[in-house]
Amino acid sequence: FAAQRHVLTYMEDAVSQLLENREDISQYGIARFFTEYFNSVRQGTHILFREFSFVQATPHNRASFLRTFWRCFRTVGKNGGKYSSTCCYLLTAQEYHCLLQLLCPDFPVELTQKAARIVLMDDAMDCLMSFSDFLFAFQIQFYYSEFLESVAAIYQDLLAGKNPNTVIVPTSTSGQHRQRQPPNDCSSLDGVEASLFYQCLESLCDRSKYSCPPSALVKEMLSSAQRLTFYGFLMALAKHQGINRALGALPDKGDLFLDPAMDQELEKLVAQVSGLSMSGPTSSSGDAANVPVRHSPRMSSPWKTLHHRRKMDTESEGSNEETDSSEN
C-alpha cells in the first residue's frame, strides 16, 4: 500500500520542507506541520509553485496539477484570449505555457509543445487553440508521458515494418525532458494496422511500471479502426470520455467551465465585499461606534504553498490594516 500510494515520496518531501523551514515551523509545532502537509496532499494543493520534478513525481501529483490548472484558468476559455467566431476564445501554445509556469515556474516547454502538437497536428505551432482542446490533449501528454514515449517507439517500428518483440520502457522518471522525434504521419497517411498496434499496446500496459490508460478502453477505442496514425491515436485518447473519467482529474467536456464549489466561494467573497462597501457610507462620520469593524475570518487559501504561508499571511495582515485605515 505504501509503495502504491507513494507514501515514502511524501514523507521525504515533508521532512525536507521541515528541515528547510525549521525555524518557522518550530513556533507552531511539528505535529501541526505534518497535519497541514498531508491535508494539502489530500486536497491536491501541495503541488502549487513547486519544482517540476516534484509535480510529476507521482500520479496523484500529476492529477492534482491538472485539476488545479483547470480550476485556476477555466475562465480563460470563456473570458480571455483572442476572439474567434467558432471557438469563442483561443490562445497559442506559448500563452498556455505561460499559464502553466504561473503554477510551476520551471515547467518544461517541451511538454507544452507536445500537447499542442496533438491538437495542431502538422499546423504551425503558433496557431490558436481552444482551452478545452489544449486541456484534454495536455492531460494525456502530461499524465501518460512515459507511456506515450514507448508508444511512439512502437509506432515507428511498426511503420518501418518491424515487429516490436520487446516493450520499450523509459528508464528515466523525467522522460518529458527528452526530445521525442515525432512520428512523421505524412510519410504514411494510412498509418499502421490497428489490431497489431493494440497487441503491442496491451503488452506495454501489462509490463510497464508507469501509468497507462485502461487497456479495455484502448481496445474499445481502436475496435472500429482498421488503420491509424500516431497523432490520430493521441487525439482519440484526448477525446475519449471514458479515459478522462478513469483518470479522474477533469470533468467531462460539457462541464468543463462549471465548478460549483469554486463559484460558491467566489460568490461569498463578492457578497462580503459588497456588504462592506454598502455599510460604509450609511455610518455617521462623527459616531465611531457605528462604523462596522472588519473582522473577516482568516481562511488559508488553497493556492498557497505550505512553506510560504506564514510570510504571505504577514503581508496580507499589513495590507488589511492599510485598507481599513483608508476606508475609515
FIRO-447245 format. One record per residue (C-alpha): residue number from 1; x, y, z. Coordinates in pm, 1 decimal, padded with zeros to 6 digits, always signed. Example, Ala and Ser with C-alpha at 12.3 -4.5 7.8 and 13.67 -1.06 7.14 Angstrom:
2
[1; [+01230.0; -00450.0; +00780.0]],
[2; [+01367.0; -00106.0; +00714.0]],
This chain:
328
[1; [+00000.0; +00000.0; +00000.0]],
[2; [+00280.0; +00240.6; +00093.6]],
[3; [+00452.4; +00187.6; -00240.4]],
[4; [+00129.5; +00215.6; -00437.3]],
[5; [+00038.9; +00544.5; -00269.6]],
[6; [+00399.1; +00674.8; -00285.9]],
[7; [+00398.4; +00736.8; +00089.0]],
[8; [+00778.6; +00742.3; +00100.5]],
[9; [+00788.2; +01020.3; -00161.0]],
[10; [+00565.2; +01240.6; +00053.1]],
[11; [+00743.8; +01156.0; +00377.1]],
[12; [+01078.7; +01250.8; +00223.5]],
[13; [+00933.9; +01575.7; +00087.5]],
[14; [+00769.4; +01659.9; +00421.3]],
[15; [+01092.7; +01604.1; +00611.6]],
[16; [+01285.6; +01808.6; +00354.3]],
[17; [+01044.4; +02102.0; +00395.9]],
[18; [+01054.3; +02060.1; +00772.3]],
[19; [+01433.8; +02094.2; +00776.8]],
[20; [+01430.1; +02380.3; +00528.8]],
[21; [+01179.1; +02583.0; +00731.7]],
[22; [+01250.4; +02451.4; +01081.2]],
[23; [+01272.6; +02797.9; +01240.3]],
[24; [+00922.7; +02897.2; +01130.7]],
[25; [+00775.5; +02554.0; +01193.7]],
[26; [+00916.9; +02531.8; +01546.8]],
[27; [+00688.0; +02818.5; +01650.4]],
[28; [+00369.4; +02619.5; +01599.1]],
[29; [+00485.9; +02259.4; +01628.4]],
[30; [+00597.8; +01969.0; +01415.9]],
[31; [+00272.3; +01777.6; +01463.9]],
[32; [+00072.2; +02066.6; +01319.3]],
[33; [+00314.1; +02091.0; +01026.6]],
[34; [+00270.0; +01724.5; +00932.4]],
[35; [-00106.8; +01753.9; +00970.9]],
[36; [-00122.2; +02052.4; +00736.4]],
[37; [+00121.2; +01895.4; +00492.1]],
[38; [-00075.2; +01573.7; +00447.5]],
[39; [-00404.3; +01764.4; +00439.5]],
[40; [-00264.4; +01962.8; +00146.2]],
[41; [-00161.4; +01634.6; -00021.3]],
[42; [-00512.7; +01500.7; +00024.5]],
[43; [-00667.9; +01820.8; -00111.2]],
[44; [-00424.0; +01836.6; -00404.1]],
[45; [-00286.6; +02182.8; -00325.6]],
[46; [+00060.2; +02055.4; -00232.5]],
[47; [+00189.4; +02088.3; -00589.5]],
[48; [+00138.5; +02465.2; -00616.9]],
[49; [+00452.7; +02663.1; -00705.0]],
[50; [+00666.4; +02352.7; -00658.3]],
[51; [+00951.4; +02240.5; -00882.4]],
[52; [+00859.8; +02026.5; -01182.7]],
[53; [+01047.6; +01723.3; -01053.0]],
[54; [+00802.2; +01709.7; -00762.1]],
[55; [+00493.7; +01796.1; -00967.7]],
[56; [+00548.7; +01496.8; -01195.4]],
[57; [+00681.5; +01261.3; -00924.5]],
[58; [+00358.2; +01065.2; -00862.2]],
[59; [+00028.1; +01002.0; -01042.8]],
[60; [-00154.5; +01184.9; -00761.6]],
[61; [+00069.6; +01489.1; -00809.7]],
[62; [+00003.2; +01489.6; -01183.5]],
[63; [-00372.4; +01458.3; -01138.2]],
[64; [-00363.6; +01734.4; -00874.5]],
[65; [-00172.8; +01964.2; -01110.4]],
[66; [-00419.3; +01900.3; -01392.9]],
[67; [-00714.7; +01971.8; -01164.7]],
[68; [-00551.8; +02287.9; -01030.4]],
[69; [-00467.9; +02415.1; -01379.2]],
[70; [-00829.2; +02363.1; -01484.3]],
[71; [-00975.7; +02530.5; -01174.9]],
[72; [-00740.4; +02829.8; -01192.3]],
[73; [-00775.8; +02904.1; -01562.7]],
[74; [-01111.6; +02762.6; -01671.9]],
[75; [-01242.7; +03119.2; -01708.7]],
[76; [-00974.5; +03181.5; -01971.0]],
[77; [-01177.6; +02961.3; -02201.2]],
[78; [-01473.2; +03196.9; -02162.4]],
[79; [-01327.8; +03539.5; -02093.3]],
[80; [-00973.4; +03557.2; -02226.2]],
[81; [-00759.0; +03506.8; -02531.3]],
[82; [-00822.0; +03606.4; -02890.0]],
[83; [-01178.5; +03612.5; -03017.2]],
[84; [-01293.8; +03354.1; -03268.7]],
[85; [-01643.7; +03316.0; -03407.2]],
[86; [-01619.3; +02935.7; -03387.2]],
[87; [-01441.9; +02864.8; -03057.7]],
[88; [-01504.0; +03184.5; -02861.9]],
[89; [-01156.8; +03241.5; -02716.9]],
[90; [-00824.9; +03092.9; -02822.8]],
[91; [-00461.7; +03102.5; -02708.4]],
[92; [-00129.0; +02995.4; -02855.5]],
[93; [+00091.9; +02720.7; -02715.8]],
[94; [+00330.2; +02981.4; -02575.8]],
[95; [+00046.4; +03156.3; -02394.6]],
[96; [-00071.9; +02828.6; -02242.5]],
[97; [+00285.1; +02760.7; -02135.6]],
[98; [+00292.9; +03095.7; -01953.9]],
[99; [-00018.9; +02989.5; -01761.2]],
[100; [+00145.3; +02660.0; -01666.7]],
[101; [+00452.0; +02845.3; -01541.8]],
[102; [+00234.9; +03051.0; -01306.9]],
[103; [+00173.4; +02725.2; -01116.8]],
[104; [+00511.4; +02559.3; -01181.3]],
[105; [+00786.8; +02810.2; -01269.9]],
[106; [+01022.8; +02553.1; -01426.3]],
[107; [+00756.6; +02365.6; -01622.2]],
[108; [+00932.1; +02239.3; -01940.1]],
[109; [+00820.3; +02397.9; -02264.7]],
[110; [+00871.0; +02064.4; -02444.4]],
[111; [+00566.5; +01918.0; -02270.1]],
[112; [+00351.2; +02212.0; -02373.4]],
[113; [+00470.3; +02181.2; -02732.8]],
[114; [+00394.8; +01807.5; -02741.3]],
[115; [+00043.6; +01869.7; -02610.8]],
[116; [-00009.3; +02143.8; -02869.0]],
[117; [+00109.8; +01912.0; -03145.6]],
[118; [-00169.0; +01666.8; -03058.2]],
[119; [-00420.9; +01942.5; -03129.3]],
[120; [-00247.3; +02113.8; -03419.5]],
[121; [-00110.1; +01803.5; -03594.7]],
[122; [+00100.4; +01940.2; -03881.7]],
[123; [-00009.4; +02301.1; -03841.9]],
[124; [+00230.8; +02571.2; -03726.0]],
[125; [+00294.1; +02573.7; -03352.1]],
[126; [+00185.4; +02937.2; -03324.5]],
[127; [-00173.7; +02855.7; -03425.3]],
[128; [-00453.0; +02924.9; -03179.2]],
[129; [-00622.3; +02656.1; -02969.2]],
[130; [-00934.3; +02650.0; -02754.9]],
[131; [-00891.3; +02591.7; -02384.2]],
[132; [-01079.6; +02261.9; -02391.2]],
[133; [-00880.7; +02121.8; -02685.4]],
[134; [-00548.8; +02209.7; -02523.7]],
[135; [-00651.2; +02094.7; -02175.2]],
[136; [-00756.1; +01742.8; -02274.0]],
[137; [-00453.6; +01699.3; -02501.3]],
[138; [-00228.5; +01828.1; -02223.7]],
[139; [-00388.3; +01585.5; -01977.5]],
[140; [-00296.1; +01286.0; -02195.2]],
[141; [+00054.7; +01412.1; -02268.0]],
[142; [+00134.8; +01505.6; -01909.1]],
[143; [-00024.1; +01218.1; -01716.5]],
[144; [+00077.7; +00940.1; -01957.1]],
[145; [+00409.2; +01089.5; -02065.4]],
[146; [+00627.8; +00777.9; -02025.8]],
[147; [+00359.0; +00560.7; -02184.6]],
[148; [+00348.9; +00786.3; -02490.2]],
[149; [+00727.9; +00772.0; -02524.6]],
[150; [+00703.5; +00395.3; -02554.9]],
[151; [+00403.0; +00416.4; -02787.9]],
[152; [+00595.7; +00647.0; -03021.4]],
[153; [+00882.3; +00395.0; -03043.5]],
[154; [+00640.8; +00106.4; -03107.4]],
[155; [+00462.6; +00304.1; -03377.6]],
[156; [+00789.8; +00386.1; -03553.4]],
[157; [+00888.8; +00016.1; -03555.1]],
[158; [+00552.9; -00087.6; -03697.7]],
[159; [+00571.1; +00187.4; -03957.7]],
[160; [+00912.9; +00060.7; -04063.6]],
[161; [+00780.6; -00294.2; -04097.5]],
[162; [+00940.6; -00424.1; -03779.8]],
[163; [+00762.6; -00635.7; -03522.9]],
[164; [+00839.8; -00495.6; -03178.1]],
[165; [+00917.0; -00801.8; -02965.5]],
[166; [+01031.8; -00600.6; -02665.4]],
[167; [+00848.3; -00337.8; -02466.7]],
[168; [+01029.3; -00006.7; -02457.6]],
[169; [+01001.8; +00139.2; -02109.4]],
[170; [+01167.4; +00474.4; -02030.6]],
[171; [+01437.4; +00433.1; -01768.1]],
[172; [+01424.8; +00796.2; -01656.0]],
[173; [+01147.7; +00933.5; -01437.3]],
[174; [+01173.8; +01263.0; -01622.5]],
[175; [+01118.4; +01132.9; -01974.0]],
[176; [+00931.5; +01453.8; -02055.0]],
[177; [+01261.7; +01636.8; -02087.3]],
[178; [+01382.8; +01416.9; -02369.6]],
[179; [+01315.7; +01542.2; -02718.6]],
[180; [+01088.8; +01286.5; -02880.4]],
[181; [+01120.6; +01278.7; -03255.7]],
[182; [+00754.4; +01295.6; -03359.5]],
[183; [+00647.3; +01019.6; -03598.1]],
[184; [+00607.6; +01159.1; -03945.2]],
[185; [+00246.3; +01083.7; -04024.1]],
[186; [+00292.9; +01238.1; -04367.3]],
[187; [+00529.0; +00954.0; -04464.8]],
[188; [+00241.5; +00706.0; -04436.8]],
[189; [-00104.9; +00853.5; -04447.9]],
[190; [-00257.3; +00512.2; -04378.7]],
[191; [-00064.9; +00469.0; -04053.9]],
[192; [-00036.0; +00118.8; -03906.8]],
[193; [-00273.3; -00172.5; -03864.6]],
[194; [-00492.5; -00103.6; -03561.8]],
[195; [-00517.4; -00464.9; -03439.6]],
[196; [-00141.0; -00519.0; -03440.8]],
[197; [-00089.0; -00181.6; -03280.9]],
[198; [-00327.5; -00273.4; -02998.5]],
[199; [-00149.6; -00605.4; -02935.4]],
[200; [+00172.5; -00414.2; -02877.4]],
[201; [-00003.0; -00161.7; -02652.9]],
[202; [-00166.7; -00436.2; -02449.3]],
[203; [+00172.1; -00592.6; -02383.4]],
[204; [+00310.9; -00249.6; -02295.3]],
[205; [+00032.1; -00179.9; -02045.5]],
[206; [+00078.4; -00519.5; -01880.6]],
[207; [+00451.7; -00475.5; -01827.7]],
[208; [+00500.4; -00101.7; -01783.9]],
[209; [+00559.5; +00034.6; -01434.8]],
[210; [+00428.5; +00376.0; -01541.1]],
[211; [+00069.8; +00495.0; -01567.3]],
[212; [-00116.6; +00365.5; -01872.4]],
[213; [-00474.5; +00419.1; -01989.3]],
[214; [-00704.4; +00121.4; -01920.1]],
[215; [-00635.3; -00138.8; -02188.9]],
[216; [-01006.5; -00224.6; -02217.0]],
[217; [-01085.8; +00135.8; -02310.1]],
[218; [-00796.4; +00147.7; -02555.9]],
[219; [-00929.0; -00170.7; -02718.3]],
[220; [-01276.7; -00021.2; -02738.2]],
[221; [-01133.3; +00294.8; -02892.8]],
[222; [-00939.1; +00103.0; -03160.3]],
[223; [-01202.4; -00159.8; -03236.4]],
[224; [-01371.9; +00049.1; -03505.0]],
[225; [-01050.0; +00143.5; -03685.6]],
[226; [-00866.3; -00057.7; -03947.0]],
[227; [-00555.3; +00160.0; -03952.4]],
[228; [-00449.1; +00469.0; -03759.8]],
[229; [-00172.6; +00724.6; -03735.5]],
[230; [+00021.6; +00815.2; -03422.9]],
[231; [-00135.4; +01157.4; -03376.0]],
[232; [-00472.9; +01016.1; -03466.6]],
[233; [-00427.8; +00777.2; -03173.8]],
[234; [-00326.4; +01060.3; -02939.3]],
[235; [-00622.8; +01272.2; -03042.9]],
[236; [-00857.0; +00977.4; -02987.5]],
[237; [-00711.5; +00933.3; -02637.6]],
[238; [-00761.6; +01301.8; -02562.8]],
[239; [-01125.1; +01297.1; -02677.6]],
[240; [-01227.2; +00968.6; -02514.1]],
[241; [-01463.5; +01043.4; -02224.0]],
[242; [-01409.0; +00702.1; -02067.1]],
[243; [-01033.9; +00755.9; -02040.2]],
[244; [-01091.1; +01102.9; -01898.2]],
[245; [-01325.8; +00962.1; -01633.9]],
[246; [-01085.2; +00679.4; -01550.0]],
[247; [-00807.8; +00932.8; -01492.0]],
[248; [-01041.8; +01133.7; -01269.2]],
[249; [-00869.8; +01473.7; -01277.4]],
[250; [-01101.2; +01670.4; -01508.5]],
[251; [-01478.7; +01685.8; -01557.4]],
[252; [-01649.6; +01590.6; -01881.7]],
[253; [-01609.9; +01837.5; -02164.1]],
[254; [-01967.1; +01958.2; -02124.6]],
[255; [-01897.6; +02054.0; -01761.9]],
[256; [-01552.9; +02198.7; -01820.2]],
[257; [-01648.8; +02557.0; -01737.9]],
[258; [-01854.2; +02460.7; -01433.0]],
[259; [-01703.5; +02445.9; -01085.1]],
[260; [-01984.9; +02492.5; -00829.8]],
[261; [-01754.8; +02477.4; -00526.2]],
[262; [-01524.4; +02746.9; -00660.2]],
[263; [-01815.2; +02957.8; -00785.3]],
[264; [-01979.5; +02940.1; -00444.0]],
[265; [-01662.8; +03063.3; -00272.3]],
[266; [-01633.5; +03349.9; -00520.7]],
[267; [-01997.9; +03445.9; -00464.8]],
[268; [-01937.3; +03455.5; -00088.2]],
[269; [-01637.1; +03683.8; -00135.1]],
[270; [-01827.4; +03914.3; -00370.0]],
[271; [-02122.1; +03932.6; -00129.0]],
[272; [-01889.2; +04006.0; +00160.9]],
[273; [-01713.1; +04286.0; -00025.6]],
[274; [-02044.3; +04431.1; -00146.0]],
[275; [-02185.3; +04428.8; +00207.0]],
[276; [-01884.3; +04611.0; +00345.4]],
[277; [-01891.3; +04875.5; +00074.2]],
[278; [-02262.6; +04940.0; +00128.0]],
[279; [-02237.1; +04966.5; +00507.6]],
[280; [-01961.8; +05227.8; +00498.7]],
[281; [-02148.2; +05538.2; +00364.5]],
[282; [-02452.2; +05490.6; +00590.9]],
[283; [-02247.2; +05529.2; +00906.9]],
[284; [-02217.0; +05870.1; +01066.5]],
[285; [-01865.3; +06007.3; +01037.8]],
[286; [-01895.4; +06150.3; +01387.9]],
[287; [-02007.9; +05826.9; +01550.6]],
[288; [-01716.9; +05592.8; +01555.6]],
[289; [-01918.9; +05327.7; +01738.4]],
[290; [-02146.6; +05284.9; +01434.3]],
[291; [-01861.5; +05215.7; +01197.8]],
[292; [-01854.4; +04843.1; +01129.5]],
[293; [-01535.2; +04677.5; +01239.8]],
[294; [-01392.6; +04431.4; +00986.8]],
[295; [-01300.8; +04101.7; +01141.9]],
[296; [-01308.8; +03886.8; +00831.2]],
[297; [-01234.0; +03522.6; +00902.5]],
[298; [-00881.4; +03431.6; +00804.7]],
[299; [-00906.3; +03145.8; +00559.5]],
[300; [-00588.8; +02983.0; +00440.1]],
[301; [-00606.1; +02993.9; +00063.6]],
[302; [-00576.8; +02656.0; -00110.6]],
[303; [-00345.2; +02826.3; -00358.3]],
[304; [-00061.7; +02881.2; -00107.7]],
[305; [+00232.1; +02652.9; -00063.1]],
[306; [+00297.5; +02543.8; +00289.8]],
[307; [+00640.7; +02699.6; +00328.9]],
[308; [+00523.0; +03040.9; +00202.6]],
[309; [+00211.3; +03059.9; +00418.9]],
[310; [+00349.2; +03249.7; +00715.8]],
[311; [+00518.7; +03513.1; +00500.3]],
[312; [+00209.3; +03568.7; +00287.4]],
[313; [-00018.6; +03585.8; +00592.6]],
[314; [+00201.2; +03859.4; +00741.9]],
[315; [+00188.9; +04064.6; +00422.7]],
[316; [-00186.8; +04015.4; +00397.5]],
[317; [-00242.1; +04144.7; +00752.3]],
[318; [-00044.3; +04458.7; +00677.6]],
[319; [-00247.2; +04516.5; +00363.4]],
[320; [-00575.3; +04481.0; +00555.9]],
[321; [-00465.4; +04737.4; +00812.0]],
[322; [-00384.0; +04990.5; +00539.7]],
[323; [-00720.4; +04930.5; +00369.3]],
[324; [-00914.4; +04966.2; +00693.1]],
[325; [-00741.8; +05290.5; +00780.2]],
[326; [-00804.2; +05437.1; +00435.2]],
[327; [-01175.8; +05347.5; +00448.1]],
[328; [-01214.3; +05490.6; +00797.3]],
